[in-house]
Amino acid sequence: MRRPQLDIQLKTPEQIEKMRAAGLVVAAALSRMKAAVVPGVSTADLDAIAESTIREAGAVPSFLGYHGFPASICSSVNEQVVHAIPAADQVLREGDLISIDCGAVLDGWHGDAAITVGVGETRPQLLRMAAVAEDAMWAGIAAAARGAASGKGRLTDISHAVESAVRKGGRYGIVDGYGGHGIGTEMHQDPHVLNHGRPGRGPALVPGMALAIEPMITMGSPRTVELDDGWTVVTRDRSVAAHVEHSIALLPDGVWVLTAPDGGRARLGDLVTPRQPAGDSIG
């Protein structure tokens, strides 16, 4: 059976600059929400922070209304993996672990990122899982950068790097069926980016590609189920999950982490494109 041909949108450097502007809006929203994560805050409160931050920047929440989604963020707590709907009656408690996924569209271009945050005093093993997920995301981004620079990289080099970092970090479930994606004039584009797999397969990693890299791991089984609301995905065994994400762009002279305030410089060093303007960051 022939596999369907992918429609991968390659961006010009000028278009990537526009995506960077959208990415910084997302970064600002996530920064404000992270600061607001304390016991007693509802996920609806966090959603209001995101929407106001995005609109103040002249952007539009890309999640709101997306296939009928009713909010500006996905706020997934504990066993919720992704796509949980914020609610006034979902109040954060001491020890919870929350994933906040946020997107914005500015001048027709999308940014998309997610963080996982502990609420108050959180069990060290849960914070460790969140750190492993973040390390795996950065490993995937580094693989993308090196693959594009060498001219020999393939999409599943990212997948393999993510999986290898997770396996190195401990015994965690890697959620299947969900993963990263292309991003640009739409929030979700080709190609789908798995969080596991053998390297050296799939489309070539080339300048102009923009991808969202997003590991999702669990403290137990990787199996998930979607709830009756048609959105919220939870672990089947109700183990706690972590989810992180950055949007990146590949350029001839390096990678640009579009949703990281520093463009990825602290984690990736010289792999980051030097065309990033000095002072291009948010507080």
C-alpha positions as protocol buffer text, in pm:
chain_id: "A"
residue {
  index: 1
  type: MET
  ca { x: 0 y: 0 z: 0 }
}
residue {
  index: 2
  type: ARG
  ca { x: 138 y: 339 z: -98 }
}
residue {
  index: 3
  type: ARG
  ca { x: 165 y: 592 z: 180 }
}
residue {
  index: 4
  type: PRO
  ca { x: -14 y: 923 z: 121 }
}
residue {
  index: 5
  type: GLN
  ca { x: 214 y: 1202 z: 4 }
}
residue {
  index: 6
  type: LEU
  ca { x: 274 y: 1465 z: 269 }
}
residue {
  index: 7
  type: ASP
  ca { x: 205 y: 1832 z: 206 }
}
residue {
  index: 8
  type: ILE
  ca { x: 483 y: 2003 z: 400 }
}
residue {
  index: 9
  type: GLN
  ca { x: 472 y: 2383 z: 399 }
}
residue {
  index: 10
  type: LEU
  ca { x: 820 y: 2534 z: 375 }
}
residue {
  index: 11
  type: LYS
  ca { x: 855 y: 2888 z: 505 }
}
residue {
  index: 12
  type: THR
  ca { x: 1075 y: 3174 z: 395 }
}
residue {
  index: 13
  type: PRO
  ca { x: 1297 y: 3346 z: 653 }
}
residue {
  index: 14
  type: GLU
  ca { x: 1054 y: 3639 z: 647 }
}
residue {
  index: 15
  type: GLN
  ca { x: 761 y: 3410 z: 725 }
}
residue {
  index: 16
  type: ILE
  ca { x: 958 y: 3250 z: 1006 }
}
residue {
  index: 17
  type: GLU
  ca { x: 1009 y: 3598 z: 1153 }
}
residue {
  index: 18
  type: LYS
  ca { x: 629 y: 3629 z: 1165 }
}
residue {
  index: 19
  type: MET
  ca { x: 602 y: 3291 z: 1335 }
}
residue {
  index: 20
  type: ARG
  ca { x: 857 y: 3408 z: 1590 }
}
residue {
  index: 21
  type: ALA
  ca { x: 631 y: 3703 z: 1675 }
}
residue {
  index: 22
  type: ALA
  ca { x: 340 y: 3462 z: 1732 }
}
residue {
  index: 23
  type: GLY
  ca { x: 568 y: 3235 z: 1934 }
}
residue {
  index: 24
  type: LEU
  ca { x: 664 y: 3516 z: 2168 }
}
residue {
  index: 25
  type: VAL
  ca { x: 296 y: 3587 z: 2234 }
}
residue {
  index: 26
  type: VAL
  ca { x: 253 y: 3224 z: 2337 }
}
residue {
  index: 27
  type: ALA
  ca { x: 566 y: 3243 z: 2553 }
}
residue {
  index: 28
  type: ALA
  ca { x: 430 y: 3551 z: 2732 }
}
residue {
  index: 29
  type: ALA
  ca { x: 97 y: 3382 z: 2799 }
}
residue {
  index: 30
  type: LEU
  ca { x: 263 y: 3069 z: 2935 }
}
residue {
  index: 31
  type: SER
  ca { x: 495 y: 3274 z: 3155 }
}
residue {
  index: 32
  type: ARG
  ca { x: 201 y: 3457 z: 3312 }
}
residue {
  index: 33
  type: MET
  ca { x: 5 y: 3138 z: 3364 }
}
residue {
  index: 34
  type: LYS
  ca { x: 302 y: 2959 z: 3519 }
}
residue {
  index: 35
  type: ALA
  ca { x: 335 y: 3241 z: 3773 }
}
residue {
  index: 36
  type: ALA
  ca { x: -36 y: 3204 z: 3856 }
}
residue {
  index: 37
  type: VAL
  ca { x: -25 y: 2829 z: 3921 }
}
residue {
  index: 38
  type: VAL
  ca { x: -91 y: 2798 z: 4294 }
}
residue {
  index: 39
  type: PRO
  ca { x: -335 y: 2597 z: 4504 }
}
residue {
  index: 40
  type: GLY
  ca { x: -686 y: 2742 z: 4482 }
}
residue {
  index: 41
  type: VAL
  ca { x: -658 y: 2874 z: 4127 }
}
residue {
  index: 42
  type: SER
  ca { x: -901 y: 2725 z: 3878 }
}
residue {
  index: 43
  type: THR
  ca { x: -811 y: 2618 z: 3527 }
}
residue {
  index: 44
  type: ALA
  ca { x: -1071 y: 2870 z: 3407 }
}
residue {
  index: 45
  type: ASP
  ca { x: -866 y: 3142 z: 3581 }
}
residue {
  index: 46
  type: LEU
  ca { x: -562 y: 3032 z: 3382 }
}
residue {
  index: 47
  type: ASP
  ca { x: -762 y: 3034 z: 3061 }
}
residue {
  index: 48
  type: ALA
  ca { x: -867 y: 3395 z: 3126 }
}
residue {
  index: 49
  type: ILE
  ca { x: -503 y: 3494 z: 3174 }
}
residue {
  index: 50
  type: ALA
  ca { x: -410 y: 3332 z: 2843 }
}
residue {
  index: 51
  type: GLU
  ca { x: -688 y: 3494 z: 2646 }
}
residue {
  index: 52
  type: SER
  ca { x: -623 y: 3842 z: 2783 }
}
residue {
  index: 53
  type: THR
  ca { x: -246 y: 3813 z: 2722 }
}
residue {
  index: 54
  type: ILE
  ca { x: -295 y: 3694 z: 2365 }
}
residue {
  index: 55
  type: ARG
  ca { x: -552 y: 3958 z: 2277 }
}
residue {
  index: 56
  type: GLU
  ca { x: -351 y: 4239 z: 2437 }
}
residue {
  index: 57
  type: ALA
  ca { x: -72 y: 4148 z: 2194 }
}
residue {
  index: 58
  type: GLY
  ca { x: -307 y: 4185 z: 1897 }
}
residue {
  index: 59
  type: ALA
  ca { x: -322 y: 3811 z: 1842 }
}
residue {
  index: 60
  type: VAL
  ca { x: -607 y: 3559 z: 1856 }
}
residue {
  index: 61
  type: PRO
  ca { x: -620 y: 3239 z: 2066 }
}
residue {
  index: 62
  type: SER
  ca { x: -579 y: 2964 z: 1811 }
}
residue {
  index: 63
  type: PHE
  ca { x: -742 y: 2696 z: 2029 }
}
residue {
  index: 64
  type: LEU
  ca { x: -1065 y: 2888 z: 2088 }
}
residue {
  index: 65
  type: GLY
  ca { x: -1324 y: 2754 z: 1844 }
}
residue {
  index: 66
  type: TYR
  ca { x: -1080 y: 2507 z: 1686 }
}
residue {
  index: 67
  type: HIS
  ca { x: -1312 y: 2224 z: 1577 }
}
residue {
  index: 68
  type: GLY
  ca { x: -1547 y: 2358 z: 1845 }
}
residue {
  index: 69
  type: PHE
  ca { x: -1297 y: 2366 z: 2133 }
}
residue {
  index: 70
  type: PRO
  ca { x: -1442 y: 2611 z: 2389 }
}
residue {
  index: 71
  type: ALA
  ca { x: -1130 y: 2764 z: 2547 }
}
residue {
  index: 72
  type: SER
  ca { x: -797 y: 2935 z: 2481 }
}
residue {
  index: 73
  type: ILE
  ca { x: -583 y: 2670 z: 2651 }
}
residue {
  index: 74
  type: CYS
  ca { x: -582 y: 2300 z: 2726 }
}
residue {
  index: 75
  type: SER
  ca { x: -531 y: 2253 z: 3101 }
}
residue {
  index: 76
  type: SER
  ca { x: -456 y: 1887 z: 3172 }
}
residue {
  index: 77
  type: VAL
  ca { x: -422 y: 1795 z: 3541 }
}
residue {
  index: 78
  type: ASN
  ca { x: -263 y: 1477 z: 3678 }
}
residue {
  index: 79
  type: GLU
  ca { x: -398 y: 1179 z: 3477 }
}
residue {
  index: 80
  type: GLN
  ca { x: -525 y: 1412 z: 3204 }
}
residue {
  index: 81
  type: VAL
  ca { x: -270 y: 1391 z: 2923 }
}
residue {
  index: 82
  type: VAL
  ca { x: -387 y: 1649 z: 2669 }
}
residue {
  index: 83
  type: HIS
  ca { x: -686 y: 1852 z: 2549 }
}
residue {
  index: 84
  type: ALA
  ca { x: -858 y: 1896 z: 2885 }
}
residue {
  index: 85
  type: ILE
  ca { x: -1109 y: 2183 z: 2888 }
}
residue {
  index: 86
  type: PRO
  ca { x: -1060 y: 2456 z: 3152 }
}
residue {
  index: 87
  type: ALA
  ca { x: -1342 y: 2484 z: 3407 }
}
residue {
  index: 88
  type: ALA
  ca { x: -1429 y: 2711 z: 3697 }
}
residue {
  index: 89
  type: ASP
  ca { x: -1490 y: 2408 z: 3918 }
}
residue {
  index: 90
  type: GLN
  ca { x: -1154 y: 2248 z: 3844 }
}
residue {
  index: 91
  type: VAL
  ca { x: -948 y: 2404 z: 4122 }
}
residue {
  index: 92
  type: LEU
  ca { x: -579 y: 2322 z: 4153 }
}
residue {
  index: 93
  type: ARG
  ca { x: -469 y: 2145 z: 4469 }
}
residue {
  index: 94
  type: GLU
  ca { x: -136 y: 2115 z: 4646 }
}
residue {
  index: 95
  type: GLY
  ca { x: 67 y: 1843 z: 4476 }
}
residue {
  index: 96
  type: ASP
  ca { x: -115 y: 1847 z: 4142 }
}
residue {
  index: 97
  type: LEU
  ca { x: 77 y: 1840 z: 3815 }
}
residue {
  index: 98
  type: ILE
  ca { x: -72 y: 2050 z: 3535 }
}
residue {
  index: 99
  type: SER
  ca { x: 12 y: 2066 z: 3167 }
}
residue {
  index: 100
  type: ILE
  ca { x: -84 y: 2397 z: 3002 }
}
residue {
  index: 101
  type: ASP
  ca { x: -98 y: 2396 z: 2622 }
}
residue {
  index: 102
  type: CYS
  ca { x: -142 y: 2733 z: 2451 }
}
residue {
  index: 103
  type: GLY
  ca { x: -158 y: 2864 z: 2096 }
}
residue {
  index: 104
  type: ALA
  ca { x: -186 y: 3202 z: 1929 }
}
residue {
  index: 105
  type: VAL
  ca { x: -222 y: 3324 z: 1572 }
}
residue {
  index: 106
  type: LEU
  ca { x: -73 y: 3662 z: 1477 }
}
residue {
  index: 107
  type: ASP
  ca { x: -90 y: 3804 z: 1125 }
}
residue {
  index: 108
  type: GLY
  ca { x: -198 y: 3464 z: 998 }
}
residue {
  index: 109
  type: TRP
  ca { x: 89 y: 3264 z: 1156 }
}
residue {
  index: 110
  type: HIS
  ca { x: 65 y: 3024 z: 1449 }
}
residue {
  index: 111
  type: GLY
  ca { x: 266 y: 2961 z: 1763 }
}
residue {
  index: 112
  type: ASP
  ca { x: 205 y: 2658 z: 1987 }
}
residue {
  index: 113
  type: ALA
  ca { x: 377 y: 2549 z: 2310 }
}
residue {
  index: 114
  type: ALA
  ca { x: 311 y: 2366 z: 2635 }
}
residue {
  index: 115
  type: ILE
  ca { x: 461 y: 2348 z: 2983 }
}
residue {
  index: 116
  type: THR
  ca { x: 411 y: 2114 z: 3278 }
}
residue {
  index: 117
  type: VAL
  ca { x: 408 y: 2275 z: 3623 }
}
residue {
  index: 118
  type: GLY
  ca { x: 384 y: 2143 z: 3976 }
}
residue {
  index: 119
  type: VAL
  ca { x: 125 y: 2301 z: 4205 }
}
residue {
  index: 120
  type: GLY
  ca { x: 280 y: 2398 z: 4538 }
}
residue {
  index: 121
  type: GLU
  ca { x: 473 y: 2115 z: 4702 }
}
residue {
  index: 122
  type: THR
  ca { x: 476 y: 1842 z: 4438 }
}
residue {
  index: 123
  type: ARG
  ca { x: 619 y: 1493 z: 4473 }
}
residue {
  index: 124
  type: PRO
  ca { x: 980 y: 1484 z: 4346 }
}
residue {
  index: 125
  type: GLN
  ca { x: 908 y: 1185 z: 4121 }
}
residue {
  index: 126
  type: LEU
  ca { x: 642 y: 1384 z: 3937 }
}
residue {
  index: 127
  type: LEU
  ca { x: 872 y: 1681 z: 3890 }
}
residue {
  index: 128
  type: ARG
  ca { x: 1139 y: 1439 z: 3771 }
}
residue {
  index: 129
  type: MET
  ca { x: 901 y: 1303 z: 3507 }
}
residue {
  index: 130
  type: ALA
  ca { x: 825 y: 1657 z: 3389 }
}
residue {
  index: 131
  type: ALA
  ca { x: 1199 y: 1727 z: 3366 }
}
residue {
  index: 132
  type: VAL
  ca { x: 1254 y: 1408 z: 3165 }
}
residue {
  index: 133
  type: ALA
  ca { x: 982 y: 1513 z: 2922 }
}
residue {
  index: 134
  type: GLU
  ca { x: 1146 y: 1854 z: 2882 }
}
residue {
  index: 135
  type: ASP
  ca { x: 1490 y: 1703 z: 2831 }
}
residue {
  index: 136
  type: ALA
  ca { x: 1342 y: 1471 z: 2567 }
}
residue {
  index: 137
  type: MET
  ca { x: 1184 y: 1765 z: 2387 }
}
residue {
  index: 138
  type: TRP
  ca { x: 1518 y: 1946 z: 2373 }
}
residue {
  index: 139
  type: ALA
  ca { x: 1690 y: 1628 z: 2254 }
}
residue {
  index: 140
  type: GLY
  ca { x: 1439 y: 1611 z: 1969 }
}
residue {
  index: 141
  type: ILE
  ca { x: 1495 y: 1976 z: 1882 }
}
residue {
  index: 142
  type: ALA
  ca { x: 1873 y: 1927 z: 1882 }
}
residue {
  index: 143
  type: ALA
  ca { x: 1835 y: 1626 z: 1652 }
}
residue {
  index: 144
  type: ALA
  ca { x: 1628 y: 1835 z: 1412 }
}
residue {
  index: 145
  type: ALA
  ca { x: 1891 y: 2109 z: 1410 }
}
residue {
  index: 146
  type: ARG
  ca { x: 2181 y: 1872 z: 1353 }
}
residue {
  index: 147
  type: GLY
  ca { x: 1990 y: 1680 z: 1088 }
}
residue {
  index: 148
  type: ALA
  ca { x: 1909 y: 1990 z: 889 }
}
residue {
  index: 149
  type: ALA
  ca { x: 2266 y: 2123 z: 922 }
}
residue {
  index: 150
  type: SER
  ca { x: 2417 y: 1798 z: 797 }
}
residue {
  index: 151
  type: GLY
  ca { x: 2178 y: 1767 z: 505 }
}
residue {
  index: 152
  type: LYS
  ca { x: 2125 y: 1404 z: 603 }
}
residue {
  index: 153
  type: GLY
  ca { x: 1857 y: 1432 z: 872 }
}
residue {
  index: 154
  type: ARG
  ca { x: 1520 y: 1261 z: 852 }
}
residue {
  index: 155
  type: LEU
  ca { x: 1202 y: 1326 z: 1045 }
}
residue {
  index: 156
  type: THR
  ca { x: 1224 y: 1016 z: 1263 }
}
residue {
  index: 157
  type: ASP
  ca { x: 1564 y: 1127 z: 1388 }
}
residue {
  index: 158
  type: ILE
  ca { x: 1357 y: 1358 z: 1608 }
}
residue {
  index: 159
  type: SER
  ca { x: 1133 y: 1071 z: 1718 }
}
residue {
  index: 160
  type: HIS
  ca { x: 1430 y: 851 z: 1802 }
}
residue {
  index: 161
  type: ALA
  ca { x: 1601 y: 1127 z: 2000 }
}
residue {
  index: 162
  type: VAL
  ca { x: 1287 y: 1191 z: 2204 }
}
residue {
  index: 163
  type: GLU
  ca { x: 1238 y: 822 z: 2279 }
}
residue {
  index: 164
  type: SER
  ca { x: 1606 y: 768 z: 2366 }
}
residue {
  index: 165
  type: ALA
  ca { x: 1603 y: 1059 z: 2610 }
}
residue {
  index: 166
  type: VAL
  ca { x: 1289 y: 931 z: 2780 }
}
residue {
  index: 167
  type: ARG
  ca { x: 1431 y: 578 z: 2810 }
}
residue {
  index: 168
  type: LYS
  ca { x: 1752 y: 720 z: 2952 }
}
residue {
  index: 169
  type: GLY
  ca { x: 1553 y: 919 z: 3207 }
}
residue {
  index: 170
  type: GLY
  ca { x: 1364 y: 626 z: 3360 }
}
residue {
  index: 171
  type: ARG
  ca { x: 1074 y: 386 z: 3323 }
}
residue {
  index: 172
  type: TYR
  ca { x: 800 y: 602 z: 3174 }
}
residue {
  index: 173
  type: GLY
  ca { x: 519 y: 536 z: 2932 }
}
residue {
  index: 174
  type: ILE
  ca { x: 549 y: 717 z: 2598 }
}
residue {
  index: 175
  type: VAL
  ca { x: 198 y: 806 z: 2484 }
}
residue {
  index: 176
  type: ASP
  ca { x: 117 y: 677 z: 2137 }
}
residue {
  index: 177
  type: GLY
  ca { x: -136 y: 820 z: 1895 }
}
residue {
  index: 178
  type: TYR
  ca { x: -49 y: 1180 z: 1981 }
}
residue {
  index: 179
  type: GLY
  ca { x: 263 y: 1376 z: 1899 }
}
residue {
  index: 180
  type: GLY
  ca { x: 413 y: 1676 z: 1731 }
}
residue {
  index: 181
  type: HIS
  ca { x: 320 y: 1828 z: 1397 }
}
residue {
  index: 182
  type: GLY
  ca { x: 400 y: 2080 z: 1132 }
}
residue {
  index: 183
  type: ILE
  ca { x: 288 y: 2435 z: 1203 }
}
residue {
  index: 184
  type: GLY
  ca { x: 254 y: 2756 z: 1004 }
}
residue {
  index: 185
  type: THR
  ca { x: -54 y: 2914 z: 850 }
}
residue {
  index: 186
  type: GLU
  ca { x: -248 y: 2637 z: 1025 }
}
residue {
  index: 187
  type: MET
  ca { x: -191 y: 2509 z: 1376 }
}
residue {
  index: 188
  type: HIS
  ca { x: -168 y: 2146 z: 1263 }
}
residue {
  index: 189
  type: GLN
  ca { x: 5 y: 2062 z: 937 }
}
residue {
  index: 190
  type: ASP
  ca { x: 206 y: 1776 z: 790 }
}
residue {
  index: 191
  type: PRO
  ca { x: 415 y: 1604 z: 903 }
}
residue {
  index: 192
  type: HIS
  ca { x: 305 y: 1420 z: 1217 }
}
residue {
  index: 193
  type: VAL
  ca { x: 604 y: 1387 z: 1452 }
}
residue {
  index: 194
  type: LEU
  ca { x: 604 y: 1066 z: 1655 }
}
residue {
  index: 195
  type: ASN
  ca { x: 771 y: 1055 z: 1995 }
}
residue {
  index: 196
  type: HIS
  ca { x: 924 y: 714 z: 1930 }
}
residue {
  index: 197
  type: GLY
  ca { x: 1070 y: 518 z: 1643 }
}
residue {
  index: 198
  type: ARG
  ca { x: 1379 y: 425 z: 1446 }
}
residue {
  index: 199
  type: PRO
  ca { x: 1595 y: 704 z: 1305 }
}
residue {
  index: 200
  type: GLY
  ca { x: 1659 y: 774 z: 938 }
}
residue {
  index: 201
  type: ARG
  ca { x: 1303 y: 755 z: 809 }
}
residue {
  index: 202
  type: GLY
  ca { x: 1045 y: 997 z: 674 }
}
residue {
  index: 203
  type: PRO
  ca { x: 1087 y: 1333 z: 500 }
}
residue {
  index: 204
  type: ALA
  ca { x: 1423 y: 1506 z: 494 }
}
residue {
  index: 205
  type: LEU
  ca { x: 1481 y: 1777 z: 753 }
}
residue {
  index: 206
  type: VAL
  ca { x: 1540 y: 2091 z: 547 }
}
residue {
  index: 207
  type: PRO
  ca { x: 1550 y: 2468 z: 600 }
}
residue {
  index: 208
  type: GLY
  ca { x: 1203 y: 2619 z: 597 }
}
residue {
  index: 209
  type: MET
  ca { x: 1040 y: 2340 z: 795 }
}
residue {
  index: 210
  type: ALA
  ca { x: 851 y: 2449 z: 1107 }
}
residue {
  index: 211
  type: LEU
  ca { x: 757 y: 2183 z: 1358 }
}
residue {
  index: 212
  type: ALA
  ca { x: 600 y: 2151 z: 1701 }
}
residue {
  index: 213
  type: ILE
  ca { x: 791 y: 1898 z: 1910 }
}
residue {
  index: 214
  type: GLU
  ca { x: 582 y: 1767 z: 2200 }
}
residue {
  index: 215
  type: PRO
  ca { x: 663 y: 1463 z: 2414 }
}
residue {
  index: 216
  type: MET
  ca { x: 387 y: 1319 z: 2633 }
}
residue {
  index: 217
  type: ILE
  ca { x: 489 y: 1066 z: 2896 }
}
residue {
  index: 218
  type: THR
  ca { x: 328 y: 895 z: 3194 }
}
residue {
  index: 219
  type: MET
  ca { x: 425 y: 745 z: 3528 }
}
residue {
  index: 220
  type: GLY
  ca { x: 264 y: 419 z: 3418 }
}
residue {
  index: 221
  type: SER
  ca { x: 104 y: 273 z: 3108 }
}
residue {
  index: 222
  type: PRO
  ca { x: 118 y: 473 z: 2783 }
}
residue {
  index: 223
  type: ARG
  ca { x: -239 y: 370 z: 2697 }
}
residue {
  index: 224
  type: THR
  ca { x: -500 y: 646 z: 2691 }
}
residue {
  index: 225
  type: VAL
  ca { x: -873 y: 694 z: 2653 }
}
residue {
  index: 226
  type: GLU
  ca { x: -1078 y: 995 z: 2541 }
}
residue {
  index: 227
  type: LEU
  ca { x: -1354 y: 1106 z: 2777 }
}
residue {
  index: 228
  type: ASP
  ca { x: -1716 y: 1165 z: 2682 }
}
residue {
  index: 229
  type: ASP
  ca { x: -1657 y: 1539 z: 2632 }
}
residue {
  index: 230
  type: GLY
  ca { x: -1487 y: 1445 z: 2305 }
}
residue {
  index: 231
  type: TRP
  ca { x: -1164 y: 1623 z: 2401 }
}
residue {
  index: 232
  type: THR
  ca { x: -1002 y: 1523 z: 2729 }
}
residue {
  index: 233
  type: VAL
  ca { x: -749 y: 1242 z: 2695 }
}
residue {
  index: 234
  type: VAL
  ca { x: -657 y: 1057 z: 3015 }
}
residue {
  index: 235
  type: THR
  ca { x: -427 y: 769 z: 3099 }
}
residue {
  index: 236
  type: ARG
  ca { x: -616 y: 442 z: 3104 }
}
residue {
  index: 237
  type: ASP
  ca { x: -453 y: 340 z: 3433 }
}
residue {
  index: 238
  type: ARG
  ca { x: -500 y: 692 z: 3576 }
}
residue {
  index: 239
  type: SER
  ca { x: -127 y: 743 z: 3621 }
}
residue {
  index: 240
  type: VAL
  ca { x: -2 y: 1103 z: 3617 }
}
residue {
  index: 241
  type: ALA
  ca { x: 120 y: 1242 z: 3285 }
}
residue {
  index: 242
  type: ALA
  ca { x: 347 y: 1524 z: 3163 }
}
residue {
  index: 243
  type: HIS
  ca { x: 334 y: 1712 z: 2832 }
}
residue {
  index: 244
  type: VAL
  ca { x: 572 y: 1979 z: 2700 }
}
residue {
  index: 245
  type: GLU
  ca { x: 603 y: 2146 z: 2361 }
}
residue {
  index: 246
  type: HIS
  ca { x: 795 y: 2407 z: 2162 }
}
residue {
  index: 247
  type: SER
  ca { x: 749 y: 2528 z: 1805 }
}
residue {
  index: 248
  type: ILE
  ca { x: 1072 y: 2542 z: 1607 }
}
residue {
  index: 249
  type: ALA
  ca { x: 1188 y: 2650 z: 1262 }
}
residue {
  index: 250
  type: LEU
  ca { x: 1483 y: 2518 z: 1065 }
}
residue {
  index: 251
  type: LEU
  ca { x: 1697 y: 2777 z: 886 }
}
residue {
  index: 252
  type: PRO
  ca { x: 2011 y: 2737 z: 672 }
}
residue {
  index: 253
  type: ASP
  ca { x: 2226 y: 2856 z: 964 }
}
residue {
  index: 254
  type: GLY
  ca { x: 2054 y: 2684 z: 1255 }
}
residue {
  index: 255
  type: VAL
  ca { x: 1734 y: 2620 z: 1445 }
}
residue {
  index: 256
  type: TRP
  ca { x: 1510 y: 2884 z: 1601 }
}
residue {
  index: 257
  type: VAL
  ca { x: 1292 y: 2780 z: 1894 }
}
residue {
  index: 258
  type: LEU
  ca { x: 1008 y: 3015 z: 1815 }
}
residue {
  index: 259
  type: THR
  ca { x: 825 y: 2980 z: 2146 }
}
residue {
  index: 260
  type: ALA
  ca { x: 1130 y: 3000 z: 2374 }
}
residue {
  index: 261
  type: PRO
  ca { x: 1203 y: 3353 z: 2501 }
}
residue {
  index: 262
  type: ASP
  ca { x: 1574 y: 3313 z: 2423 }
}
residue {
  index: 263
  type: GLY
  ca { x: 1515 y: 3128 z: 2097 }
}
residue {
  index: 264
  type: GLY
  ca { x: 1661 y: 2815 z: 2252 }
}
residue {
  index: 265
  type: ARG
  ca { x: 2009 y: 2956 z: 2309 }
}
residue {
  index: 266
  type: ALA
  ca { x: 2046 y: 2839 z: 2672 }
}
residue {
  index: 267
  type: ARG
  ca { x: 1976 y: 2476 z: 2586 }
}
residue {
  index: 268
  type: LEU
  ca { x: 2113 y: 2453 z: 2232 }
}
residue {
  index: 269
  type: GLY
  ca { x: 2400 y: 2702 z: 2217 }
}
residue {
  index: 270
  type: ASP
  ca { x: 2549 y: 2738 z: 1870 }
}
residue {
  index: 271
  type: LEU
  ca { x: 2277 y: 2524 z: 1713 }
}
residue {
  index: 272
  type: VAL
  ca { x: 2054 y: 2832 z: 1733 }
}
residue {
  index: 273
  type: THR
  ca { x: 2059 y: 3058 z: 1428 }
}
residue {
  index: 274
  type: PRO
  ca { x: 2272 y: 3372 z: 1471 }
}
residue {
  index: 275
  type: ARG
  ca { x: 2004 y: 3570 z: 1288 }
}
residue {
  index: 276
  type: GLN
  ca { x: 1805 y: 3588 z: 1612 }
}
residue {
  index: 277
  type: PRO
  ca { x: 1807 y: 3960 z: 1692 }
}
residue {
  index: 278
  type: ALA
  ca { x: 1989 y: 4069 z: 2006 }
}
residue {
  index: 279
  type: GLY
  ca { x: 1745 y: 4117 z: 2291 }
}
residue {
  index: 280
  type: ASP
  ca { x: 1477 y: 3913 z: 2114 }
}
residue {
  index: 281
  type: SER
  ca { x: 1314 y: 3782 z: 2428 }
}
residue {
  index: 282
  type: ILE
  ca { x: 1044 y: 3845 z: 2680 }
}
residue {
  index: 283
  type: GLY
  ca { x: 1064 y: 3872 z: 3055 }
}
